[in-house]
Amino acid sequence: MTKIIDGKALANAIETTVKKAISSLSFQPGLTFFLIGDNPASKAYVSMKKKACVRVGIKSTVHSMEESIDNQTLV
């Protein structure tokens, strides 16, 4: 017998657990994104992750960089 997992329900349950854990902290955790170049798929991915951060109470910051940036400057 095949068991089907409801991915959306599981994701919601995980988000609820994470949100509860974050709300009990004495500080607000953060996540920083470095967006290199102008790739629409990367922009969409970062946008979705920023929305998830808002939902669970994580501060998020995006640093957009030109595609021509070299590794040494980025680091």
ABEGO torsion letter per residue (X at the ends): XBBBBBAAAAAAAAAAAAAAAAAABABBBBBBBBBBEABAAAAAAAAAAAAAAAAAGBBBBBBBBBAABBAAAAX
